[in-house]
Amino acid sequence: MPENKNKRQKVTVEELALSNMYQLEAMIELLEEKGLLTKQEVLERIKDMRGN
């Protein structure tokens, strides 16, 4: 069995943040395309969660 099976790849905080941003944007776009929500609804929810 290869020893590198459990090795983790090191990434920077910036790379992690960018990856997370792209994943969220893709999910929002797919949900919007399916008519399940709008970007405006997402922005309003974020604003509510921040307490603004």
Backbone hydrogen bonds in HBPLUS format (Angstrom, degrees):
<---DONOR---> <-ACCEPTOR-->    atom                        ^
c    i                          cat <-CA-CA->   ^        H-A-AA   ^      H-
h    n   atom  resd res      DA  || num        DHA   H-A  angle D-A-AA Bond
n    s   type  num  typ     dist DA aas  dist angle  dist       angle   num
A0007-LYS N   A0004-ASN O   3.28 MM   3  5.09 159.5  2.32  99.2 105.3     1
A0016-LEU N   A0012-THR O   3.01 MM   4  6.29 159.3  2.06 150.0 155.7     2
A0017-ALA N   A0013-VAL O   2.87 MM   4  6.07 158.6  1.92 149.6 155.4     3
A0018-LEU N   A0014-GLU O   2.90 MM   4  6.11 161.7  1.93 153.0 157.7     4
A0019-SER N   A0015-GLU O   2.95 MM   4  6.08 159.9  1.99 146.3 152.0     5
A0020-ASN N   A0016-LEU O   2.98 MM   4  6.14 160.9  2.02 147.9 153.1     6
A0021-MET N   A0017-ALA O   2.91 MM   4  6.11 156.8  1.96 147.0 153.6     7
A0022-TYR N   A0018-LEU O   2.95 MM   4  6.20 163.5  1.97 153.8 157.0     8
A0023-GLN N   A0019-SER O   3.02 MM   4  6.23 159.8  2.06 149.4 155.0     9
A0024-LEU N   A0020-ASN O   2.98 MM   4  6.19 164.8  2.01 153.4 157.1    10
A0025-GLU N   A0021-MET O   2.93 MM   4  6.09 162.9  1.96 151.0 156.2    11
A0026-ALA N   A0022-TYR O   2.93 MM   4  6.07 158.3  1.98 147.0 152.7    12
A0027-MET N   A0023-GLN O   3.02 MM   4  6.28 159.4  2.07 148.2 153.6    13
A0028-ILE N   A0024-LEU O   2.92 MM   4  6.14 162.5  1.95 153.4 158.2    14
A0029-GLU N   A0025-GLU O   2.93 MM   4  6.09 163.3  1.95 150.3 154.9    15
A0030-LEU N   A0026-ALA O   2.98 MM   4  6.18 159.6  2.02 148.4 153.9    16
A0031-LEU N   A0027-MET O   2.95 MM   4  6.15 164.6  1.98 152.1 156.2    17
A0032-GLU N   A0028-ILE O   2.88 MM   4  6.04 150.7  1.96 147.3 156.0    18
A0033-GLU N   A0029-GLU O   2.86 MM   4  6.06 158.5  1.91 149.2 154.9    19
A0034-LYS N   A0030-LEU O   3.05 MM   4  6.27 145.3  2.17 144.0 152.9    20
A0036-LEU N   A0031-LEU O   2.91 MM   5  5.31 156.2  1.97 169.3 162.4    21
A0035-GLY N   A0032-GLU O   2.95 MM   3  4.99 155.3  2.01 103.9 111.6    22
A0041-GLU N   A0038-THR O   3.10 MM   3  5.20 121.0  2.46  96.3 110.1    23
A0042-VAL N   A0038-THR O   3.19 MM   4  6.60 152.3  2.27 145.9 153.2    24
A0043-LEU N   A0039-LYS O   2.87 MM   4  6.19 162.9  1.90 155.1 159.5    25
A0044-GLU N   A0040-GLN O   2.89 MM   4  6.10 155.7  1.95 148.1 154.8    26
A0045-ARG N   A0041-GLU O   2.99 MM   4  6.17 153.1  2.06 142.8 149.8    27
A0046-ILE N   A0042-VAL O   2.92 MM   4  6.21 158.3  1.97 153.6 159.6    28
A0047-LYS N   A0043-LEU O   2.95 MM   4  6.17 159.9  1.99 146.1 151.8    29
A0048-ASP N   A0044-GLU O   2.91 MM   4  6.18 155.1  1.98 145.9 152.6    30
A0049-MET N   A0045-ARG O   2.87 MM   4  6.11 156.2  1.93 149.3 155.7    31
A0050-ARG N   A0046-ILE O   2.97 MM   4  6.21 145.0  2.09 147.8 157.1    32
A0052-ASN N   A0047-LYS O   3.07 MM   5  5.44 156.3  2.13 163.7 158.3    33
A0051-GLY N   A0048-ASP O   3.06 MM   3  5.08 143.7  2.20  96.9 108.0    34
